[in-house]
Amino acid sequence: MSEKEIVQERLQEKQRMVNASKHMTKLFIVTSSLIFITLLIVWVLQKLPDLIIPTIYEVATWFILVSSALIVMSQLKIREDEIEKAFRFTGLGLFFGLLFSVLQVIGWQELLSSNLSFRNILFPFALIHFIHVSVGMILLASVFRKIREYRVHSKSRQYAYNVFMFWHFLGAVWLVFIFLG
């Protein structure tokens, strides 16, 4: 095999890996969506009183919105190769995601202390969402580290974009749930 053929083979392999990672991210989002849709269907089909969303969850919504906005800014800065700014925006997005997680735990305490029937739907939803957010936070932390090491930039951004897409998906799931509630 010539040197040119070896280089071509490696480039094709890299492209296959990028495509596989995109498909895995989409598959994970689809399977997670099925879980959340199932919970929403159960909620709609049960004869429960109106769902009362704890105030703390409404406050948490602002934190997830800010986090997603910061991650969008990071995406833009990565595309422009402004790596230091992308690092800061990702770090701030991670920080607001952590605040969101703390508020979710506080909301659980409020739910568990209440004796209302709707908590049987809200608590499992919040717990499953928290598990997904925890995974998202770990992935965001890995992107944060990779940005710091200059391993994410305009020519190598697919991993970060997959993580960011998952993070935005989690925010969208939360917003749908809050607005339906």
PyMOL commands that set and color helices and strands:
alter all, ss='L'
color gray80, all
select helices_A, chain A and resi 3-45+55-79+83-113+119-148+158-180
alter helices_A, ss='H'
color red, helices_A
deselect
rebuild
show_as cartoon
